Amino acid sequence: MNFGFLKFKAAYMERLWGGTQLSGYLNTALSGDQPIGEAWLIADHEVHCSVVSEGPFTGHTLRQLIALDGVGLLGNAGKNTPGNSFPLLLKLIDADADLSVQVHPDDTLASCLEGLDNGKTEMWYVLGSKKDSRLLLGLQPDVDQESFERAAHAGGDLSSMMQSVPAQIGAFFFVPAGVVHAIGAGIMVAEIQQNSDITYRLYDYNRVEKGGERRTLHLDKALQSLQYDQSSMADSAPSLAIESEDAVREYLCACPYFAAEKVQTKGQRVYCGDSQSFHIVLATEEPLLLISEESRCTLQRGEAALVPASLKEWSVQTTGTYLDYYVPRLLEDVVMPLRLQGYRDEQIESLAGMAGSRAIFDRNNRTSISS
């Protein structure tokens, strides 16, 4: 089925900690009973399912499009998803106050603890940051399980036990399930993640909901989900770049769930579709023009488009940069292109953070390779 480029209406989520940067970034007036903390750009979730905003499929939900032609939309790499749902969720997060200290479960624990198919691995790309804003990501090297659990049950501020890193615009951080983290006040990020909304709070600054109740903590489930090998998480891995005639592609992260690239075009970047995966294109700076033989789509800053896997040839025209997300074939799409550029396996492993070689070189033994 010929879907063409798909744009969706953003859904704006009120949050206690919501900020003011998102309205300016999107050039859109936002209002609500509480501040707007999140803009869900592409989602197929029980909380919200994205609705097409323009073109011949206007009014269709993402779930309805998958029902029409799931393989054509998702591709071979992205088609086998639990419940035939879209595998990823893209959102923008705008924090005026510190988010809770939290952790997300992996797939196994999400199934055991919640009866759900997906855990939540995610990646942040910093779009905006006020002076001295910081991210908390991973535990300090000298923090062990016993001391952290004792502090969590005592109900105190856990931030001193975590690694803190400046939130510089353009910085990116891969956050696997099991890593304790918090987005600090004054930070706006683009977050790509598994299709999950499971969050276990460990500490929340004693905040209360609109009705006056203190926000719920989830200590038992959070501590079950937390992994303690987190000593290097706050180091933003160096991007690995490949330059071609039409663009410079920087690999920001890669894992079985998604890969993310920052693309700097030389006017136009041409893609030749191979039906392996859909792409999500996010305009982070300048407007983008997406062109195929049968479809055109303009993206302003902060807008995203879903490019179906069945679209054979298409291009992005811009003088700036954008983010490109997709479900990778790790060997063909990540490992081999980077090896051909001279990158070592340990550098390639850094794209998956602490998961390392387990995430890059082995996916149920289907992508294991030898040097």
Secondary structure, DSSP 4 states (H G I P E B T S, - for coil): ----SEEB--EEEE-TTB-SHHHHHHT-----SS-EEEEEEE-BSSS-B-BB-SSTTTT-BHHHHHHHHHHHHHHHHH---GGG--SEEEEEEEESSPPPEEE---HHHHHHHHS-S----EEEEEEEE-TT-EEEEEE-TT--HHHHHHHHHHT---GGGEEEEE--TT-EEEE-TT--EEEPTTEEEEEEEES----EEEE-TT-B-TTSPBPPP-HHHHHHH--S--TTTTS-PPPEEEE-SSEEEEEEEE-SS-EEEEEEESEEEEEE--SS--EEEEESSS-EEEEESS-EEEE-TT-EEEE-TT--EEEEEESSEEEEEE---IIIIIIHHHHHTT--HHHHHGGGGGGHHHHHS-STTSS----
